[in-house]
Amino acid sequence: MRTYNFPENRISDHRVNFKAYNLDQVLDGELDAVLDALQAADREERMAESQV
């Protein structure tokens, strides 16, 4: 789940515990921080699965 809080200019992705205060930039297409957080969470999940 992702939350977009316009009054605080905040974007939160609750699945990967990501929070940033640059919603305006994300809406303009600057997605690097969001994508980096998602990739890091995916990597951690895959590593945890491979150790089982």
N, C-alpha and C positions, 0 to 999 in steps of 0.2 A: 504494500500500500504506500502510496506517495501522497504527501500533503503539500499544497501550494498555499502559503499564507501571504497574501498580497500586502496587508497593512504592515507586516514586519519584514517584507521582502525576503521571506524564508522559504526554502524548499527542504522537505524532509522525506527521506525514504526509510520507512520504519522496518523494512525487511533487512536492511544492511546497516542500520544505525548511522545513516548519513544525514547531516544537517549542514546547510550553508545559507548564508544571508546574501545571496546574489541572484534571486529569482528573476530580476529584470534581465540579467545577462544570460541566464539559462533560456529564457523565452526568446532572446535574440539569437540563440543557436550555440552558445558557448557551453557545450555539454561535457567537456573533458573531465571535470571533477566528478560529475554524476557517473559517467561511464567508468572512470577509474575506480570508484567505490564499488560499483557493481562487479567489475572484473576481479577486484581483490576478494570480494565475498565469494565469488564463484570459485576462484583458485583455492581459497581456504576450505570450502566445502568439498571440492574434489580431492584435496590432499587428505582430509579427514576420512573420506570414503575409501581411499586407497590404503589406508593404514589398518582398516578393519579386516 
